[in-house]
Amino acid sequence: MKNYLLHLECSRCGEIYPHEIPQNVCHACGKPLFARYALEQLVDRWKPEHLQSRPTSLWRYRELLPVCDEDNIVSLGETMTPLIHAKRLGEQLGLPKLWIKDESRLPTGSFKARGLAMAVSKAKELGISKLAIPSAGNAATALSVYAACAGIPAYIFMPKDTPAFNRETCRLASANVTLIDGLITDAGKIVAERKTDEGWFDVSTLKEPYRVEGKKTMGFELAEQFGWKLPDVIIYPTGGGTGIVGMWKGFAELEALGWIGPKRPRFISVQATGCAPIVKAWDEGKSDAEPWQDAQTIASGLRVPQAIGDFLILDAIRKSGGAAIAITDNAITEAMHLLPTTEGILTCPEGAATVAALKPLIANGIIKPSDRVVLFNTGGYQA
Ligand SMILES: *Cc1c(COP(=O)(O)O)cnc(C)c1O
């Protein structure tokens, strides 16, 4: 198949970089790089009908994915995830048009598989020999298995109190694990300091340009599953924010192809009250977020005190007419009961946070009873 990847472009200053060599962030301003595609060439050549005969995995959107040679794809079966009409939960809340996009069905049990499938495939294509990652948990698990299957050693740095599931799965997949006394941001500093000497390629989210390409496929699937008519509201549990940034980017690409119109779902970012830098910045009307002090929450994926893509997350929320809201750990714990008892879905705390957000969002009028609302259950329950 022809490949439509053109180059990488800085998401802030627009500086262009070649994609044929490994890249991290913009040399000029330190911000994330975005993959750009020859969309105007694709307009006449690629139509939604072409998807019908393709496998039901994220690779069905390969024209808008960065892997140039299909032989480099490292796949563990990244299935399209179900979009479940949550009738019972919706009835309880007075929200008849409520859906759950259940990302727990992906390899390693979370949506992190989308990003790491893409990053590891691209690393293989570029001949990268060692991968290093700071992680709050699920990204480490996903990198460990994808890197193992690609035959590329993985170096994992994560907080020592990361959930046991993540620590154990990384070891089972023979990754090199270092537990640190600190948070994901501290782990990120260690990777940044040592990567040159060690010959590691840094796959931190949004400091590596292709994880976001994997995550944007959540938006492609959602659009396709709704017949190319996007819902009114997307509620997303936000850590590094790559899911929001990715879907926002993906929707712009679909619009450029004429597959969807200019209307966007309102993006609602959900964080935990113990770590809510995006919510704070949103409430204060700022375009960048300050680092959060003493981050604490049972939702480890939301324990991200500082996101390099903060300005992109806030921009997507603002331009979509969305909002940001913080939820207590108690409300998250309650929602972890509510989802299995109404919809039979066993959820991670991060997914439960989106369920917990519904009541306050309805109460303060941010969501209307007639809205078509999609929650992202970003991962499954882990003991
Ligand atoms: C990483 C993670 C998140 C946060 O995702 P971002 O796209 O980085 O904001 C949410 N839920 C789970 C289960 C995660 O692992």
The ligand as a Tripos MOL2 file, in Angstrom:
@<TRIPOS>MOLECULE
LIG
   15    15     1     0     0
SMALL
NO_CHARGES

@<TRIPOS>ATOM
      1 C1         -3.0520    6.1930   31.0250 C.3       1 LIG1
      2 C2         -4.4400    5.9970   31.4370 C.ar      1 LIG1
      3 C3         -5.3630    7.0560   31.4280 C.ar      1 LIG1
      4 C4         -4.9830    8.4460   31.0360 C.3       1 LIG1
      5 O1         -4.8750    8.5340   29.6600 O.3       1 LIG1
      6 P1         -4.3160    9.7780   28.8730 P.3       1 LIG1
      7 O2         -4.7850    9.5940   27.4800 O.co2     1 LIG1
      8 O3         -2.8250    9.7320   28.9850 O.co2     1 LIG1
      9 O4         -4.8690   10.9970   29.5150 O.co2     1 LIG1
     10 C5         -6.6810    6.7600   31.7430 C.ar      1 LIG1
     11 N1         -7.0580    5.5170   32.0870 N.ar      1 LIG1
     12 C6         -6.2070    4.4920   32.1290 C.ar      1 LIG1
     13 C7         -6.7070    3.1420   32.5140 C.3       1 LIG1
     14 C8         -4.8670    4.6850   31.7910 C.ar      1 LIG1
     15 O5         -4.0260    3.6570   31.8190 O.3       1 LIG1
@<TRIPOS>BOND
     1     1     2 1
     2     2     3 ar
     3     2    14 ar
     4     3     4 1
     5     3    10 ar
     6     4     5 1
     7     5     6 1
     8     6     7 2
     9     6     8 1
    10     6     9 1
    11    10    11 ar
    12    11    12 ar
    13    12    13 1
    14    12    14 ar
    15    14    15 1
@<TRIPOS>SUBSTRUCTURE
     1 LIG1         1 GROUP 0 **** ****
